[in-house]
Amino acid sequence: MKELVQLADGWSLDHDGTPLPAQVPGCVHTDLLAAGVVPDPYLGLNEKEVAWVGRRAWRYTRDLAQRETAAGEPHERTDLVFDGLDTAAVISVDGQELGRTRNMHRRHRFDVTGRHGLLEVAFASAYDEAAAVREATGERPNVYPEPFQYIRKMACSFGWDWGPTLVTAGMWRPVRLERWSTARLARVRPLVTVRDGVGRVELHVDVERTERGADRRLEVRAHLGGVHARTTLDGNTAVLTLEVPGVELWWPRGYGEQHLYDLHVTLAEEGAEPDGPAAEPLDSWSRRTGFRDVVLDRAADEHGTRFTFVVNGVPVFVRGVNWIPDDVFPSRVTPGRYRARLRQAAEAGVDLVRIWGGGIYEDDAFYDACDELGLMVWQDFLFACAAYPEEQPLRSEVEAEARENVVRLMPHPSLVLWNGNNENLWGFRDWGWEPELDGDSWGGGYYLDLLPRVVAELDPTRAYTPGSPWSGSWDHHPNEPAHGTHHSWEVWNRRDHAEYRDTVPRFVAEFGWQAPPTVATLRRALPGEDLAPDSPGMLHHQKAEDGNGKLHRGLARHFAPPQGDFDRWHYLTQVMQARAVAAGIEHWRSHWPVCAGTVVWQLNDCWPVTSWAAVDGDGRPKPLHHELRRVYADRLVTLHPGDDEDGPVLAVINQSAEPWTTAVTLRRLRADGATIAERVLDVTVGPRAVHRHTVPRDLVPDAASAKEFLVADGQAGPAAPAGEDRPAALRAVHFPVVDKEFAYPAPRYEVAVEQAPAGEEDGVGGGNVEVVVTARTLVRDLLLQADRLGPDAVCDTGLRTLLPGESLRLRVRHADRTDAEAVRAALFCVEPA
């Protein structure tokens, strides 16, 4: 049986002739940080102090002892396996070179049978490697002034409009020795399908043999769900099929259960019986998989070209988020951290996560968690925002990388789409690249030829799309809203978020609005700084071009600028982010099935930064996270301004599998809370359907007065108990003018704090309270910033609007301060201009 020896310990990093302890997996930055050589680059302006690290060559060493290379042991072969080398490296043992690497996204294997001595991994500067490739291939256009398209490395380690420039090097994934004899499983490629309740697994198996194992008769065995199969090898390959009747399907969250099956494959010498003396297999492979059918409907219709996921026969409106690496140093992202972040996505109502092309193919733990949580995965191939040369030495690396990762990830039922790149087809046509390239290669051959051929050969069970955005062909602009996928960035860059309502794209794969991280995250990241929007640390942790300018202009369209009041600015920018994203999702969901999905940019951050994320770099949810939970819920009541002729529109959205009947109460109210007109509509919405209703004229607020607004209240479940006046479970509001023009009363509300028992999720400790807020006036967008009560404090509720007399109960956990004064200081709402 194959034997594994992990090489995690005993490594040293050479720093100017001084050996420093090194951790594998890890990188140069984390090792230097642990040794106290560099400051934490995430704090203050320290990023600038460590820029030199990425421009140097680095050398790691450890002793490869004789016992580790299995001298005298029965194994015929010992391989040194690197699951991830970042990036350009020379590997040697006792001064003799084993090989060279130039791709962070591949596994590398070297035969070290009988070798021992000093194992050395010498990394070149990524800048030097990129410069050499650029010299060989020629210059290519790029949206950032860094050379990431010339090296197969995580692009965003060179910086992005939300990330720091921390160019890493090191062994970022595990290193081990594999000892084996006769033969090993070199590749297992399962094609998993289901039809008429019968699950089918077609296993394509490749083996590698030792010299003495060349003529041995071998067989492959597989089993899943009580079904077994076996076959002999034809040379070094085998194909065997498992057919499993009556399988339970895997569904995305919200549509059904996530049934998973254990799939096992073993390699053995032919004739060895399970209970016989030679039963021990030569090698084994195991994964969890699931049975589901996913079709991407890209047919033409009267609206353009569809882009609709159909899962197990059910068309799905995708409720998605974009994912970036959760840390600039990805070796620090543990399975527990993956699960925590993805659980936050699931708690926000998300059912699809798009892994963006400027990052990495994530660890298996990411996809395992998605399988279990019911989160569909859209996987980009790793190309983003640049023209990529197609010449050597990059082309062979791109193909090898694609082949390896397609096979590695294809067992996961959560994986539903392969995507060729992020924004490069758009960039070629629309960003001035085409004339600048003047016929030079730019990546089109990858996205339109190489990658679709690789997917078709290796994983024909899944759809492939050449890029995002992509309209389906060059007959249309790559980012044409009516065809395929669309990235909506004009609103954030230049317009008011209300303009999301001007179009109905077929599928919105990127859109978003910025906001700063939580106050607790800012205080940790910028210690001692007097926080202000333009303070040195705040500006350094704002990487977007004119990011603060766009924040200020977006805010000024709706609110009087809160001059000199950082807390108000912070609150209002958080409000604007939540409102902007909600405006887009509510509008696009109300136009299902023409629009078939939204993928918010973005779920997470890789460090503490002002960005588009719903969860900040310390893992704290912003108000946007709570707002996603509302607008991504199965059942949603929304109000839309409509046009001047017809006026506001009520949309009642039901994404559940059952019909939904609800009474929707429409109220035209004055700013003081008095009712001008009221009507109850009994609405029935079919499964996966939308009901749109023009608001009756007598309920439309008078925009000229700036003192009237509209409220729609529905119920997803039971109504409020008798005698308890609280907001409806589903509330939508429509103000006909922007906030700075509306005649808000000075907000008045009462606050009571009650002790709450700890729940199972709270663990040990106190700090659990329930805050009851009772409104005496209109209170718009009330928010409790729980992190002001303690760095670990969380609240179960985001922005809520209360009418006079209504009470809202908020659950707060893990607070350090729970007195009424502290709680009131952590409460914010919209105030009159």
N, C-alpha and C positions, 0 to 999 in steps of 0.2 A: 504494500500500500504506500502511496506517496506520503512523504513526510514534509512538514512545513516548519521552518525555523524563522521566526520574526527577528529582524535586525532593527529594533527600535532604540536600543541603548548602545552606549559605548562610542558614540560619534563625537568628533571634535570639529570645530570650525576654526580655521586659521584666520586670525585677525592681526595683521601686521606682525606675523611671527609668533603671536601668543595664541595657544590653543584655548578655545572657549568651549564649555559643554554645549552640545547640540542635541536637539530633540527631533526625532523622526517619527511621524510626519512633522514637518515644520518648514521654516524658511529662514533666510538670513536675518530678516527684520525681527522675527520673534526670538531668535537666538541672541541677537545683540541686545534686544530689549530685556530679556531675562538676565543677561549678564551685566546690565546697568551701563552698557556702552552708549546707548542712544536713549533719548527721552521718548515717552509715549507719543507717537506721531498723531494720535487722535485728539490730543489735548492742545488747546490754545493755538499757537502758530508753529508748533513743533514739526509739522510736516515739512516745513522748509529746512529744518535742521538735519533731516535725515535724507535729503535728496541725493546726497553723495553715494548712498548705499547701492542704489540701482545702477550706478555708472562704473562700478568696480567689478573685477573678477573675484571669485570666492572659491575656497577649497575645503571640502569635507573629507575626513579620514576616519577610519576605524580599523582595528585588527580583524582580519578574516582568519580565525584560528583554524588549525588543522582539524579539530573535532567538528567545526561547523561545516567544513567542506566534505565531511563524511569519509575521510581517508580510512581505509580498512573496513568500512561499513559495507553491507550487502548491496546498497543502491548503486546502480551502474552510472547514473547521471546526477549531477547537481547543477541547478540553474540559479543564477542570481536574478531576481525579478524586482523591477522598479515599477510600481503601479502609477507613478507620476513623477517626472523630473522636469523642473521648471528652470531653464528650458534648454539652452545650448550647453551641453556637458560632454566631457571626456571621462570615461570610466576606465580605471586601470587597477590591476592587482600586482603588487610587488614590482611596480614600475613597468609592467607590460600592458599595453593598451588592449582593452576588451572591445571598445566600440565608442561611437559618438552619437549623440542625440540632438534633435533640434525641434522637438514638439512636446509641449506641456500636456497635450490632450491624449497621449498614447501611453500604453504600457510597453516596457522594454525588457527583454530577456537575454541573458548572456550565459553561456556554458562556462562554469568555473570548476568543472570536475577535476579534482586533484590539486587545485590551486589553493594557496594560502599565502598569508603575508599581509602587507598594508593595502587595504582597499581605499582607493581615492576616487572621489567624484569632484571634478574641477569644472566650475561653471564660469562661462564667459559672461560679461555684461550683456544684457539683452539689447542695450543700445548698440554695442559693437556688432552683435550678430545681425541686427536689423540693418545697420549701415552696410555691412558686407552684402546682404541680399539686395538691398536697394541699388548698390553699385552694379550688381550683376543683372538686375531685371529692369532698371530704370525707374524714374520717379512716377508716382501715381498720386492723384488728388485724394484729399482726406479732409474731413470736417474739423479735425483737431490737429494741433501742431506737434503730434507725437507719432513715432514710426510703427504703430502696432500692426499695420497690415503686412509688414515684411517679416513677421515672426509668428509662428503658431503658438501663441501665448494668450492668456486671458487679457483681452484688449483693455478692459477698464482698469488694469493695474497701472496703465499709463495716464490715468486720470479721465474723468468724464464730467458732464455737467451736473453731477451729483456726487462725484467721488474724488478722492485725493490721488495725487501722482506718487505712488509707492511701488516702484518697479522691483518685483520680488525675484528671488532665486532660491533654489533649494529642493529638497525631496519632500514634496507637498502631500504625497500619498505614501502608503506603507512600502517598506522594503523587506524582502524575505529571501530565504533560500528554499528551493523546492528540490527534494531528493526523490528520484523515481527510477524504476527499472522497467524494462521491456517496452512499455508504451504509456503515454498519458493522453488525456482528453485535451486536445489543443483548442477545439471550438465546438460549442453546442449551440445550434440555432433552431429554436422551436417556433414553428408557425402554428399559432393557436387560433382556431376558428370555431364557430358554432352554427349549426343549422338544424332546425326542427327539433330542438332540445337535445341534440347529440353534439357533445364537444369533441373536437378533433385536434390532436397535437401531432404534427408531422415534424419529427426530429431529424435534423441533418447534423451528423457528427463527423468531425475530423479528428484524427489522432496523429501524434508524433511518436516514432519508434526509436529505440536505441539500436545500435548496430546488431547486438545479439538478439534483439526482438524483431528484426526485420522479417523473419520467416515464420514467426509464431502465429498460430491461428487464434484470433481474438473475436470476442462477441461483445455487443452492447446490449444492455438491459435497461428498461425504463418502466416506471410504474407511476400511476396517478389515480386517485379515487378508486382504488381497488382493481384497476385494470392494469395488466402487465403485458409487456411485449419484449421480444428479444430477436436479435439478428446477428449474423456473422458479418465481419468486415470484408468489403471488397477492396483490398489494398489498404488504404488509409482513410477510407470514408465509409459511412453507413447511413442508411435512411430507414427509420422505423416509425410506425404510426400507432397512436393510441386513440381509440374511439370510446368515448365515455357517454353512455346514455343517461338521460335525465339530469343533466348538469344544472346547477343553480347559476343564474347569470350574475355577472358583475355589473353594477349600475353606478352612475355618478351619484353623488350625495343629493338627496331630495327626490330621487327617482326610484330608489329601491336599495336593496342591501348590497354590500361589497363582498360577495362570496369569493373566496380564494382557495386554491388547491395546491398541495405540495407536489411538485414534480421532481422525480429523482431519476438520475441516469448514472449507470455504473459501467465501467470497462473491465472486462475480465478475460482470462484465457478460456478458450472455447472448451466446453464440457465441464467446467467447474460448477458443481451444484451448490445451492445455498447451504446445505447441511454437510457438505463433504469437507475433506481435509484441505482442499485447495480453494475454499470458498472466498477467501479474502480478495476483494477487487483490487485491480491495479490502480484505479483512480475513480473518483466519483464527482458528481456535479448535482447541485440541488437549487431550485428556485421555487418561489411561490408565484402562481400565475392565476389567471381568471379567464372566464369565457364571456365574451361580449362581441357584438357586431357593431362596428362604427363605419358609417358611410358619410362622406362629405359631398353634399348636394351642391354642385356648381353649375346647374342647368340655367339656361337663359329663360327669362320670363318677361312679362310686360313692363317690369320695373328695371330690368337690366340683367345682371348675372348674380345668382344666389351664391351664398357661402354659408350653408346651414349644416351643422352636425346632426346626424340622425343616429341615435344610439339605441340598439335593439329595436329598431323600427319606429322609435319615437323622435320626432323633430325637437330639438333642444334650443331654447334661447340661452346662449352661453352667458354666465355671470362670472367674468374672469378678472384676473389681476396679472400684471407682468411681474416677473421675478428677476432680480439681479443677485449676484453673489452676496450672501449675507454678511460677509466680512471681506475686506481687501486681502486679508491673509486667510484663504479658505481652509487651510489646515486646522484653524481654530473652530470650525463649524462642526460640532459633534452631532451624532444622531439625535440626542435629546434636544439640541437647539433647532435642528431641522423640524422635529416634530412639534415643538412649541410654536415655531413661526407658522407652520402649515396648519396647525390647529387654530391659530388666530385667523387664518384665511377662511377655514371652514366655519368658524364662529361668525364671520362677517357675511355668510351666505354665499361664498365663492364656490363654484363648481369646476373651474378650469384655471390652471396656472400656466402661463407662457414663460418658458425659460429663454430669456433674451440672448441674442447672438453675440453680445460683447462680453459674455461671461465664460462659464465653463459647462461641460457636461457634468452634472452634479453627481455626488456620491450615491451609491446604491441605496443608502438610507433615506435619501430624499424621495426616490421613486417608491420605495417600500411604504413610506408614510402616506404618499398619495394613493397608492393601492388601497390602503386600509381606511383612509378618510374619505374616499370617493371623489378625489380631486383629479379631473382629467388633466393630462399634461400635453401641452403643445411645446415641442422641442425644436428650437432653432439650431441649425448648424452654425458654427461659430464664425460668423462674418457680420460686421456691423459698420455702417456709416463711413465706408472708404472704398476706393477702387483697389482690388487685390490682384497682384500679378498672378498669371497662370503658368509661368515658366518654372523650370527647376531652379532651386531645390524645393520650391513650395508645392508644386503640383502633386508629386508622389506622396508628400506628407499629408496633404489634404485628403487624398484618396484613402491612404492607410488609416488615417484618423476616423474618417467617415465609416469605413468598413468595420473597424473595431467597435465603435460606439453604437452603431446600429445593432450589431449582434449583442452587445452587452445589455442594451436597454429593452430589446424587443420582447422579453418575457413579461414585461409589466403591463397589465391590462389598463392601467391608467393612461399610458401613452397612446394618444389618439392622432397625432399629426407630426410629420416632419416638415420643417420649413427651411428653405434654402439660405435665407439671410435676413438681416434687418436693414431696410431702407436703401439698399444698394441699387436695386433696379430703379427706384425713384430718383436716387442721386444721379445715376447715369443719364437719365432723360431730362431731369429738371434742375440740376444744380450746377450746370456748366461743365460737367465732366466730359461729355461726349466730344466737344470740339477740342478740349485740352488734351485728351488721350490721343486723338488723331490716329485711331486705328490700333493703338496698343491694347493688350489684354487688360481686363478690369474685373474679372470674376464672372462675367456672363456665362462663360463656358462651364464653370462650376454649377451655377444655379439652374441652367437650362439644359444641361447635358450630363455632366459627370454625376452629380448628386442624385438626380432622378433615376439614372441607370443603376446606381448602387442600391437605392431603396427598392427599385423594382426587382433586382436580382436577389437581394437578401431578405427583404421584409415586404413582400407584395400584399400583406394583409392590411397595410396602413396607407393612408393618403399622403401625398407629397404636394407641397405648393412651393413654387420657386422663390417666393419672398413675401415679406410683409412690409409695406403694402404691395399688392399686386392685383391688377384688374383682370388677369387671366390671359392676356395676350398684348402684344404691342399695338393692337388695333385701338386700344384705349390708353389714356394716360395711366401710368402705374398706380396713381393714388386717386383714381376716379371713384367718387363715392357710390355710384350706381352699379359698380362692377367689382365683386370680390372684396378684399380687405382694404380698409381705409385707416390712415393715421390722421387724426384731427388735431393739428397743432397751431393753426392760425388763430384760434380763440385765445389760447394762453399767450401767444406771442404778441398779438395785436388787438384783440377785440374783447368785448364783454362776454361773460359766460352765457348770457341769454341767447347769444347767437349760435350755440349748439343746436337750438331749435330750428335753425334755418334749413337743415338738410336731414335726410333720412338715409344714411349709408346702409349698405347691405350687411356689413360687419365692421364694427369699430375696434380695431386691434390695438390702438394706442390713443389715449387722450388723458389729460390730467391738468392739475392746478397745484401750484406750490403752497407750502406753509412751513414755518419753522418747526423744529422738534419741540417736545414738551419742555416746560421750564426746568424740571428736574434734570433732564438730559443736558440742557444748555448749561446749567450750573456745574454739572460734573465736567463737561467738556471745556468750559471756559472759566476755570477757577479764578476767583478774585476779580473778574471783569465786571465793570459797571455796564450791565446789558443795555444795549440800544440797537435799533435796526442797523445802524452804520458804525457800530463799535468795531475795533480791529478784529476781534475774534469772530463776531457775527459775519463780517464781510469775508473773512477767510473761509468760513464754513458755509459760504454761498458760492457754489461753483458755476452756476448757470450764467451765461452771457446776459448782462443787464438784468439779472434775476431780481434784485431788490427793486429796480425800476419798474419791472412788470408787476411785482407785488404792490407797489405804491400806486401805480396807475389803475390796477384792477380794484384796489380798495377805494380810491378816490371817486370811482364811478358810482359808488353806493353809499359811502360814509364820509363824513367830515374827517380829515386826517387827525388822528389823536396826537397832536404835537407834544413831544416830550414825555408821553405816557407809554412806556414800553409795555406794561401789562395790558393796556387797552389795545395797542397795536398787535400784540401777540394774540390776544383773544380774537380780534376782528379778522386777522389773516387766517386763523384756524376756521372761523365761520365761513369766510369766502371760499376756502378750499372745499369744505363740505358742501356748500351750496352749489358751487360750480360743477362738481362731479355729479351731484344729485340731479342737477338740471339736465345734464346730458343723458344720464341713465334713465330717468323718468320719461323723457321725451322719446328716446330710442326704444325703450321697452313698450311704450304705448303704441308703437308702430310695428309690433310683431304681427305677422311673420316676414314683413318686408325687411326689417332689420332683425338679424338673427343672433346678435351678441355684442357685448361690450367687454373690453379687456382694459381695465384701468391701469394707467401708468402712475404709480407702481405700488406693490404691496409693501416692500421692505427697503431698508437702507443698509449700506455696508460700513457706515461710520456716522458720527453725529453731525448732521448737516441739514440746512434748509433745503427741502426737496419736495417732490410730488408724492412721497410715500405716505401710506396710511398707518404704518408702524415705524417708529423712528429707530435710529441706529442703536439705541439701548434697549430696544424691544418694547417700548411703551406705545400703546395705541394713541393716535391722535383722534380728534373728533370725527375725522373722515372714516375711521374704522367703524365707529358706531353708526355713521350715516350709511355706510355700505350695508350694514346689517339690516337697516330699514329698507333701502331701495332695492336690495337683492333678495328680499323676503319673497316667499312664494306668492303672497297676497299683498297687494299694494294699491292704495288710493292716491291719485295724483291730480293736480290742477295745472292746467297749461294756459298761458295767456290767450292763445288763439289769435285771430286777426281782428282788425277794426270792424269788419262787417258782422262776423258771427260772435265775437267775444270769447270769454274763457271756455275751456273744454274740461270736463271731468273724464278721467280715464280710470277705470277699475280693472286691475290686471290680476289674472289668476294663472299661476304657473303650476299649480298642483294638478294631480290626476283626477280630482273630483270636482264636480260643479260647485260653484260657490254662490250662495244667495246671501246678500247683506243689505241692510237698510243703511243708506248713506244720507246723513243729515247735512244739508247745505244751509249755511247761515251767512247772510250779509250783515256785517257788524260795523258799528262805529268804533273809533279808536278808544272810546271810554268803555267799550264792551257791550253797549246797548244793542239789541237786536233790531234791525230794520226790516228784514224779511227772512223767512225760514221755510224750508221745504224738505220733506223726507222722500227719497227715491228708493223704491225697492228694486234692487239690481240683481240679476242672475247672470253669472258669467260661466261659460262652459269650461271644461278642462283645457289647460294650455291656451287660453283665449284672452282677449281684451274687449272690454265694453267701453265705447266712447260716447259721451253725451254732452251736447252743448248746454252750458249753464243757462237756465231761463233768464230772460231779460230783467225781471224784477229783482233777481239776486245778484246782478252784476254791480260791483262797487263803482261809485262815481269817481273817476280818476281826477276830475277837476277839483274835487274837494280835498284830496289828499288826506282824508280822515276816515275812509272806509276800506274794509278788506273783506275777503271771503274765506270761509273755513268749511272744509269737507271732512266729516267724521264717519268712518266706517268701523266695523267690528270684525276682526279675524276670528275671534272666539267669543266667550261670554261677555256680556256687558258689565259695567261697573256695578258692584253690589248696591242695594238700596241704601240711600242715605250717604253714599260716598261720591263726592263730586270730583272726578279726575278726568284727565284727557282720554279721549277714545284711543283704543289700541292702534288705530290707523288714522292719522290726521294729516291733511294737506292744507296749506294756506296759500292764498294768492293776494299779494299787495300790488295794486295797479301802478304804484310809483316806487322809485328806489328809496331806500331807508332814509337818506338825508333829506328827502322831501316829504316824508310821512310825518303826520302830527302825533308822534308817540307821546303818551303820557310819561311822566317820570315814573319809572318802575318801582312798585312797592310790593314786597312780599315778606312773609314771616318764615322763620327757619326754626325747626325743632330737630334735636338730635336724640335718637333713641339707641340704646345698646342693642346689638344684634348678636345672636349666637353664631359661633363659628360653624361653617359648613365643612363637609368632608374635603372640599377643595382648598380650604384655607390653611390646613396644616396646624402647626403649633403656634400659639401666640394670639394676642388680642388685636385691637385696632379695627374691629368690625362694628360698624354702626349703620343705622338707617337714618337718612336725612329726609325730613318731610318739609317740602317747600309749599306754602299756600299763597297763591297769588291774590293780591288785592286790586291789581290793575292788569292790563295786558302786559305779559312778560314774554318777549320774543327771544327765541334761541338761548334759553337758559342753559348754562353749562357749568358743571362742577369740575374744576381742574383738580382731580384727586391727587396728582403728584405734588401739589403744593402742601398737602397734609402729610407728606412723607414720600421718600423716593420709591417705595414699593407699593404705595397705595394705588388702588384701582377702583373705578366706579363702573357700575353696570349700565349706565345710561349716558347718551351723548346729548346733542342739542335737542331741546324740547320747547315748544311754544305753549304757554298757559293763558287761559282766559280768566277774567276776574272770578274769584271764588273757587277755582280749581286747585287741587292739591296733587303733588307729585312726590312719590316715594323713591328715593335713590339708595341703593345699597353700596356701601363703601367698605372695602377690605384692606387690611394691612396698613392702616393709617397710624402715624406716630402721634398726631394731634387730632383729637376728636371733639374738642370743645366748640360751642356754638360760634364763638368769635372767630376761631380759625376756619371753621366751615364757611361762615359767611364771607370771609375774605377770599375764599377759593371759588366763590360763585360769581359768575359774570352773565350779563345779558345785554341786549341792544338797548342803547339809551338815546334820548332825543338829541338831534343835532344842536 
